[in-house]
Amino acid sequence: MIAIGAALLLLLYAPYRLSRGFSASIRIAIVSIVLIKTVFLIVWHISLVKETGLPIILDESQDEKRYYDFGVAFAEQPLWNITTADLADERGSTAHLGYFVANVLAFKLAPDDPMLLLRLFKLMLFHVGLGMVTSLWREQTTEGRAFAAYLLLGVLLYQFFYYTFRNLKDDMLLSLFMIVMGAVDRILTPSDHAAVRTSRARVWLTWLMIGFVIWIMSTIRFYLGATVVVALGLHLVTGHRVKWVTRVGLGGVIAAGMVFLMGTAGGEMAQSHGGAGAMAAAMSNIGGIFKVFVTPLPWQYARPVLAVGHTFYLILLIPALMGFFMRFRRNLDWKLYVVMIVALIVGGLLGDSGPRKRFVMCPVFVSWIVHAGIRRFEPTEFLPLDEVYDPAGAAPPAPAAA
């Protein structure tokens, strides 16, 4: 119960903390949204346990049972005795152990109700990522635009009941990606409202945090972690006003990161799919790439609840495309590369047009809409230590009087 209580406190505190700068009424609305979701989640979880005797949904979908059984297998084994080899043996593979590990940790931290802890954690992680991107958008654009984006992503597009109760890993990947997106964009495009400059040490600590989150993503779906690394590398090469020293230095770091990722079980899986050569062939699958953006049609859903979020997703595609071209130069950044590579892998290579595989595209599309018509700032260099960040962490000097 201690772990569940701590998760509840973090779940309610994180949105309040991350909504600083919004007006009092909007902060109350944000916390209320999270509170309502939390209450619904707990009530439904309790009713599920009473009805079935298990905290999982037993039907034709086997994902949740598979993750739950994995946690049960290690429930009696001390955590310090569990090795990666043990996890791989139970999993039947060394690849994509990340979400299985999350289930094992849930059983260790809350043995009386591990699935409730996991669901609360997933909801908290989502609202941490959502809070990071929307708080940055508030600084870069307007409060109204940022809050509208919060409602679009957090209420209309994200079907939290389905994804938290199904124990699917794609919503966790969406949350982790928004955390990376918020942190990276705060470095790449500092807002006009950033009155206090950040120290050099904090900038590098932020990059270390970003690297750690990308690694976690790669243990859940390898291609997504690798996609973000490649996208950052492409931005390093093509980004606006990037110094050559920065290009060379961070290029080496990104190359080392890719070598590290390819040295994992995910790298073996990538090679089994044909590696870089298969990506070139995937470019010819135009139909598959198109399908990953739009299919299935809302009325084709076997579970009608998912049609709601997808309907709003299809509606936002047109303003997203318009927003992309309205700020064309600004939007030629790493997030565009993520969209392109995910579409290439999921649609062109894997031929999988499942909407949850394109989850990470949604916050990118919304960012294009939010920034449409806003001309307050232009992207700075990739890691602007000298121009944007003060090594001493001091506040910038006050502007001279006219």
Buried (B, 14 or more C-beta within 10 A) or exposed (E): EEBBEBBBEBBBEBBBEBBEEBEEEBBEBBBEBBEEBBEEBBEBBEEBBEEEEEBBBEEEBEBBBBBBEBBEBBEEEEEEEBEEEBBBEBBEBBBBBBBBBBBBBBBBBBEEBBBBBBBBBBBBBBBBBBBBBBBBBBBBBBBEBBBBBBBBBBBBBBBBBBBBBBBBBBBBBBBBBBBBBBBBBBBBBBBEEBEEBBBBEEBEEBBEEBBEBBBBBBBBBBBBBBBBBBBBBBBBEEBBEBBEEBBEBBBEBBEEBBEBBBEBBBBBBBEEBEEEEBBEEBEEBEEBBBBBBBBBEBEEBEEEEBBBBBBBBEEBEEBBEEBBEBBEEBBBBBBBBBBBBBBBBBBBBBEBBEBBBBBBBBBBBBBBBBBBEBEEBEBBBBBBBEEBBBEEEEEEEEEEEE
